[in-house]
Amino acid sequence: MEKNEIPLNKQLKLKNNNNPSDILFKSMPNNIKFLNDVTKDSFSTELSQGNSFLVFKSFTEIFYLIYVNEKNSIISLNLLTYKKINEIKNLHNDIIISLRYYQDIIKKRDLIMMISYLDRGLKLWNINNWECLCSIKTIYKAGILLSCFLNNTIENFIITSNYNYKNICGCIKVFDFLGNEKKEINYSNYNIFYIDSYYDDKLKKNFIITGNDGFSISYDFDQNKLYNKYMEKDFSPHLYLIINNNEKITKLIDSSDDGNIRIWNFHSGELLNKIKASSNSIKNICLWNNEYLFIAVKENIKLLKINNGYNEEIKDLIGHYKTVTNIKKFIHPIFGECLISQGGFNDGIKLWVIYK
């Protein structure tokens, strides 16, 4: 049994407890512990690196875990039974480095977008029948790096970015779901390490947010112009961004290669808080109910309490033995609020639950 793993008899006790009051929605993660390695017996030990797994509940009521292996195949598991649903091989000619999930409420479809760096291409899939809806090839002269969805009131879009390589400027391109290019946002010579979209309910506006060398940026999507630049005097890459709009002030939280977490006022650009969380690069972060933050540092996951400017390191989650590349929070139908994480190479995808 791995360190901090919950014994089998305790797992069974948890699984048989369906009292909603014990599921602890809006819970405090102080007692979170390693439950199991979800991918230990799931037909592949060679996971792809990067943002290469998704977890969600489909329109068909299946709790999916979907991930990519180094053979460029996509594997889907039932997260309740850990049984393999299917595997589709050779989706790209190169390593698939990113997956994004989109729930099409109007057409009741579960869509997945995947990109491959050297292929410079993107594919959009309907996982309900595994139909490829869109294939966009050779988007950039340099390799495509990241992509995300933007949910508009009338039309939905795919946003892509490339890696600045040999003086080829970074550029953000916008496509519809049929693969037609709609517009281009000229960028800069800075590398783009992260990209996402955010819809502001109060302003009724769509924004694109990016992490770059030394700063983060927000763009007004509708007006196609810079909205804010979030920057100190450092030039460390900003690697991951989260928008927290569940408080009075909309906040942008970013992590950086210098081990700092920065919390900004999204609309004014003011730096609200700076946390020296590690002496190492922080590749991924996950917000938990506004008060806590999980951060991925090397092979560890650290839990921090961030509230009203007060920062406290709560605990280390021990379970990975390779660099943690991805952490996500999701609502499990049995365990309630959970954390799921991916380690490098054959370290696997691991599930963490609140246990008392």
Sequence and secondary structure as in RCSB ss.txt:
>XXXX:A:sequence
MEKNEIPLNKQLKLKNNNNPSDILFKSMPNNIKFLNDVTKDSFSTELSQGNSFLVFKSFTEIFYLIYVNEKNSII
SLNLLTYKKINEIKNLHNDIIISLRYYQDIIKKRDLIMMISYLDRGLKLWNINNWECLCSIKTIYKAGILLSCFL
NNTIENFIITSNYNYKNICGCIKVFDFLGNEKKEINYSNYNIFYIDSYYDDKLKKNFIITGNDGFSISYDFDQNK
LYNKYMEKDFSPHLYLIINNNEKITKLIDSSDDGNIRIWNFHSGELLNKIKASSNSIKNICLWNNEYLFIAVKEN
IKLLKINNGYNEEIKDLIGHYKTVTNIKKFIHPIFGECLISQGGFNDGIKLWVIYK
>XXXX:A:secstr
  TTB  HHHHHHHHT   HHHH TT  GGGEEEEEETTTTSS   B SSB EEEEE TTS EEEEEEBTTS EE
EEETTTTEEEEEE   SSS EEEEEEEEETTTTEEEEEEEETTTTEEEEEETTTTEEEEEE   SSS EEEEEEE
E SS EEEEEEE  BTTB  EEEEE TTS EEEEEE  SS EEEEEEEEETTTTEEEEEEEEBSEEEEEETTTTE
EEEEEE S   BEEEEEEE SSSS EEEEEETTSEEEEEETTT  EEEEEE  SS   EEEEETTTEEEEEETTE
EEEEEEETTEEEEEEEE   SS EEEEEEEEETTTEEEEEEEESTT  EEEEEE  
